[in-house]
Amino acid sequence: MEPVKRICCIGAGYVGGPTCSVIAQMCPEITVTVVDVDEERIQAWNSEQLPIFEPGLQEVVEAQRGVNLFFSTDIDKAVREADIIFISVNTPTKTFGLGKGRAADLKYIEACARRIAQVATGYKIVVEKSTVPVRAAESIQRIFSANTKSSLSFQVLSNPEFLAEGTAISDLKNPDRVLIGGDETPEGRRAIETLSSIYVRWVPKTRIITTNMWSSELSKLAANAFLAQRISSINSISALCEVTGADVEEVAHAIGTDQRIGNRFLKASVGFGGSCFQKDVLNLVYLCEALNLPEVARYWQQVIEINEYQRRRFAARIVSCLFNTVTDKKIALLGFAFKKDTGDTRESSSIYISKYLMDEGARLHVYDPKVKKEQIMQDLSRSTASAEEPEPGLSLVSIASDPYEACDNAHAIVICTEWDIFKLPLCVVPGAGLRANLPGHA
C-alpha cells in the first residue's frame, strides 16, 4: 500500500473545511488542499475571518494553513496531484422535477465526478463525503466508467460525516465511529485500507467500521433519521404535557434515566433545523416511496410533520399570549442560527417562526451573536410561511446589534436558539426598560 502524500477536498463548506483542517493537523506529513469554485469563500478561508464559525476551528486552521493545509480555486491542479479526493459538495433537496421536495439534488456530485474524470490521471481514490442517497456511489462509478481513459483507474468509497455543528472539531478529533464503505473486491478492500490508514493516526482502530458501499450510505441517512425522530418524539410529548399540566423536562429526565433510551436528544424545542435532518429524512421518505414501501415512507414523513407542527404551535402560542394579535407589536427574537455555537441558519426554526409572525404583522427585532445581518435578511426575504398571502417585505424586520436593543420595550421575547448568553436571567430596570444580566452589564 502506497503512502498517501496528497489529499484534495472539493467543497469548502461546513464539512470539507473542518474535516480537512483536522486531517492536516493530525497528519502533518500529508499535504491537504481544499478547493471550491466560490472564490469569495476561498478568500475567506485564507483570511482571519473564516467563512464559518465553529469552536476551535480558527486555531486549527491558523496552525496548519500554509504549512500543509491550503485553500485554492485551482480545482484541476489539486485533483491531478491528489492520491485521495474527497467530494464534500452540497446535496440540497430538489425544488423541481421528479422527487421535488423529497429527493436529493445530485447535480453538484455529478459535476464533481465529471470534472475528476476529465482531468485526473493515474490511480485515484474518490471518497463521497457529502450526504447522499443510497446507491449514489454507483452513479459516480458509472460516470467514471463511461469516461475511462487508459491513464486513469479509480476506486469509489463512501465515508459519511457524522459531525454536529457547534462540536465539529471535537467530533472529528474524538469520533464515536468512522464509517468507510467500499466494493467487496480486492481493489475495494485495498482502497478502504488506504483511507483507514489516514484515520488510524488518531482514531482507535476499534472505532473504524468498514462495510459495503450501500450499508455505509444508508447508515448515514438512518442515523440522522433516528436523531430527528427522537426530537419529534419529545416535542410531541411536550404538546401533551402542556395540556395535562406535566413538566416536559421532568418527563424527559425520567425517560432518559432508562439506559435503554438514554438522555441524549430529549430536549423539547421549537423543532430541529440544520442542513441534514430534514433533508435526510425526506430523502429516506422518497427512497421508501420509490422502492414501494409506502407504510415505511408514511412513518418517517410523520417525523417531519411533527417538526412543522411544533413550529406552528410555538408561533400560535406567541399570538395567543398577546391577546390573539401581534399586529404592529414588537417581538424580540433572540437567536437565528439553527443551534448554538454555529452561524448556520439552514432550515432554522427561527426562519419559520419569524415568517409566521411576519404573516401576522408583527415587528421583529432579531439578534444572534454569530449570524450576519445579510444572512438573516436573505433568509427572511424568501417566501413567507403562508403560501396564500403575499410577502410582507422586510420592513417588519430590524436587526439588533445586541440583545438589549432587541428586547427594549418589546411586547414579547422569543428565544429560538439556546445560546448560553440567553440562559442568563432577564430583568426590568426601573427607568431603563428591559435589560438582561449578561456579562459586562449590571
N, C-alpha and C positions, 0 to 999 in steps of 0.2 A: 504494500500500500504506500503510494507516494505521499509524502507530507504535503499538507495544504499550505501554500505560501500566500495566496491572494484570494480574498472574498469580495464579491460585488453584491450590493443590495440595490435593486431597482425599486424606488419608492422611499421618500424621505419623510414619512409621516409618523403617526403615533406608534407604529410597530417597527418599521425599518430603522428609524433614528435611534431610539433607546436600545433595541436589540443589538445592533451592530456596534454601538458605543461600548456596551458591556463586553461583547466578544473581543473588541480591540483591547480593552483593559485587561481581560483575563488571558488573552493570547498575544502578548507583546511581539512575538516573532512573526505574526501574520499581519499583512497589510490589508486593511478593510476600507473599501470605498463605497460610499452611499451616493447614488445618483438619482436624479429626478429631472423631468422636463421643465419643472417650475423654477425658473432662475431666481425669482424673488425668495422662494423658500430656501434654496441652496445658499443664497447670500446670508439669510438669517442664521442658518446653521454655522456659517463661518464667521458670525459676528458675536458680540457679547449678549445680544438679545435673541435667544433661541426661539424658533417658531412655535414651540410647545412648552408648557410648564409641567414639570414632573419633579417632585422632590428628589434631590440627589443627582439629577441628570446633568445639570450645569457643571458640577465638579468633575464628573466622569469625562464629559466632552472636552473641557478645558485641559484636563490632564493628558488626553490622548490625541487631540486634534493637532495635525501637523507632525505627529510622531509616527503613528501607524493607523491613524483614523483620518479619512479625507472625505470631503463633500464636494461633489462636482456635477456639472451638467453634461459632461462628455461621456454619455452612456456607452457608445460603441467601444471606446478605448478600454473602459472598465470591464465590459463584457469579454472582450478579446483576451484580456490579461488574466481574468479570474479563473480559479480552479473550481470554485463553488459560486453559484449565482442564486441569491435569494430573490423571489418575487414577492414584494410586500406592497402591492398597489391596492387601491380601494375597490371593493366589490359591493356597490350600493344595490338596494332593492330596485328592480326595474320599475320605471314610471310609465311605460307604454308597451304595447305589443303583448305577445304571448307571455303569460305569467306576470302581468302587470300587478304591482302591489304585493307580490309574494316572492317570485323567483329572483335570484341574484343576477345582476348585470355583469357579465364576464368580459366586457369589451376591453377593459384595461389589461386583464390577464392575457387575452388573445393577442393584443398588441405587443405585449412584452415577449410572448413566445415567438411571434413572427420576427421581432427585432433580433432576438437571440439567434434564431435560425439563420437570419440574413448575415449577421456579422461575425458569429463565433466560428472558431476553428479548433481542432484538437478534441480532447475529451473534456466534457463539462458535466458537472452535477448540478441540475436545476432543481431548486427547492421551492415549493409553493408554501409561502408563509402566510399569505392572506387567507381569511376565512372564505372557504369556497364550498359549493355544493358537492355532494358525493359524486365521484367519477369525473370531477373537473380535471384531474391529472391526466385522465385518458384523452381529454381534448388537447392538452398540451402535447402529449406524446404523438397524437395524430398530426398535429401541426409540424412537429419536428420530423416525423417520418415522411410527410409529404414534401418536405424541403430538404431532404437528406442530401448531403454532398460528401464526397469521399474524404474530405478533410475534417469532418465533424462526426463525433459519436457522443452519446449523452445517456444519462440516467435521470429520471424524474423522481423526486422524493416529496412526501408530504411531511411538513414539520410545523403543525399549527401552533400559534402562540396562545398562551393562557394567562395573559397579563391583565391585571386590574389597574386601570388608570388611577393615579394617586399613590400606588405602591409598586409601580412597574419596575423600578430599579432593584428593589429588594426581591421582587418576584423573579427577576432574571438572575440575580446572584444566588438566590436560595429557593429554587423552584420546587413545587410539590412533585412534579414529574416533567420530563422532556419526552415528547412523543414523536417518533420517527416512523413513517410508513414508506414502504417501497415494494418493488416487484419481488416475488418469491423465486428469483433466479440467482445463479451465482454472481452475475453482474450487479443485480439489485442489492444483494446482501453485502457485496463489497462497498457499494455506494453508501449504504446505511452505516457500515463500519467507519467509513471515512468521515461522515458527518458526526457520528458518535464520538470520534477521536477529538473533535473540537470541544464538545460539551464536557467530556470526561475530565478536562483540565480543572474544572471547579465543581462539577456536579457528580455526586456519588453514582457509581455505575448502577446501583440498585434502583435509582430513580429514572434511568433512561429506559423507556419502554419502546420496543420495536414491534411493529405489526405489519400487516399488508396495507396497501395503499388505501383501500376503501374503508377499512376499520379506522384508520387514522383520521380521514376526512369526516366520517360520521361521528367519531368521538368528540370532535370539536363542537359540532352542531348540538350533539346531545348534552354536553357539559353546560353550554350556555342556556339550553332549553330548561335543564333541571334547575339551574340557579334562578332563571326568570320565573319558573313555576313556584319556587319557594317564596319569592317576593309577592307574587299574585296571591298565593295561598294565605299569607299572613295579612295581606291587605284586605282580602275578603273577610277574614275573621275580624279585622278592625271595624268593618261596617256593622257586623253583628254585635260587637262589643258596645258600640255607640248607642244602639237601640235597646240593649239589655242592661246597661249600667256596669258591665265588666270593664276592666282595665286591660287594654291590649298588651301593654308592656308586662303586666303580671302574667297574663296568659302565655305570652311568648317565652317568658322566663321559665314557667312551669313546663312548657313543651320542650324547651331547649335543654333542660336538665336530663331528659331521656337520652341516653347515649346512642340509641338507635337513630335519633333525629339530629341531635347536636344543636348548638345555638347560633350557628352562622346563617346569615341572610334571613333572620326572623325579626327584622326591624321594620315595623309598619311605616309607610312613607306615602308620598304623593305619586308613587309609581316609578318603575325603573326607566332609565334612559341609556344614553351612550350609543356607540356605533354598532354594537354587536347583538345585544339581547333581542331586540325587536326584529332586526334583520335576520338573525339566525333562526328564531322561532318561525317567522314567516317562511323562510327557506325550507324549514322542516315540514311545515304545512303543505307547501307546494310539492315537495318531494313525495309526501304521502298521497296527495291527490293524484299526482302523475303515475304513481305505482298502484292505483286503485285500492287505496287503504282509507276510505272516507271516514270511518269511525276514529281512526288514529289522527287524521287531519283535524277533525272537529275537536278532539280532546286538546290538542296543542293550540288551536285557534282560540279556545276559551282563555288561555293564559294571556293572550293579547287583549281580549275583550275585557277581562277583569282589570287590566292595567289602564285601559281607556276609561272604564267606569270609575276607577279611583280618581283619576284626574278630574273628570266631570263632577264627581261628588264633592271633591275638595273645593272646586270653584263655586259650586252651588251653595256650599256651607258659608262661604265668604259672603255671598249675596244675601243669604238668609239672615246672617248675623247683623247685616247693615239694613234692616227693615225692608228686605226684599228689593232693594235698589242700590246700585253703586254708580249710577249715572252722575258724572261730574264730581265724584268723590275721589280723594287722593288715597291711593293704595300704595304702600311701601312694599316692594317686592325684593326681599333680601336673598341673594343667590340666584345665579342664572346658569352656571355650569351644571351638568347633569349629576355631579357629585363633588365633594370637597377635594382639594388638592389637585385640581386639574382646571385647565381653561377650556376644556372641550364642551361644546354645547349641543352636539349632535343628539337628536331625539330627546333633549332635556325636557322633563315635565314642566319646567318653568315656562318654556315656549308655549305649550298647550294651555296652561293656566292663564298666562298673560293674554292669549288670544281670546279665551272665553270671557275674560274680564273686559277686554277691549270691545268685544261684541256688545257688552252691556253698557258701554260708555264710560268706564272707569278711567281715571287719570293715573297712569302707572309711573312710579318713581323707582327705578331699578338700580340696585347696587350689587356688584360682585367684585371681590378683591382681585380676580385674575382674568376675567373676561373683558375684552376691549369693547369700547362703545360701538365701534364699527360692526363688530360681530353681533352684538345684541340687536342693533337696528336692522342689520341684514336678515337675521332670523325672524324678526317681527314684521318685516316688510313683505314677507311672503303671505300666501292666502290666510285668511282668518280661520278660526276653528269652525265657524258655521259657513258651510258652502253656499247657503241660500242668501246670506247677507253680503253686501258689498264691503270691501275692505275699508275700514275707517281711516286709514292712513296712520302716520306716525306722530301726528300732532298730539295724541294722547299719551305719548311716551317721553319721559325725561330720564336721563342717565345721571345718577348722583355720583359725586366724587368720593363720598364717604357715607357710612350708614346713618350718621346724624342728619345729614341733609335729606336723605331718603325718608327718614322717619318723622322729621319735624312736622307737626300739625297734621299727621296722617290720620285718616279715619280708621285704617286697619293696617297692621303689619303682617305680612305674609312671608314666612320663612320657608323657602323652597329647597335650599341646599344646606347641608349640615356642616358648613364651615365652622371651625372651632370658635371663631370670633363672634358668631351669632349665639353661641351657647351661654354667653355671659349675660347676667340679668339686665333688663332694660328698666329704666326708672323715669319718673317725671320730675324735673327740677323746677320748682316754682319760679315763674317769671322767665323761664328759659325754654319752655316747651319740652318735647320728648328728647331724652338723652339716654345713652347706654353706658354701663360700666365696662368700658373697653380699655385695653392697655393704653396708657398715656393720657387718659381723661379722668377727671374727677366725677 
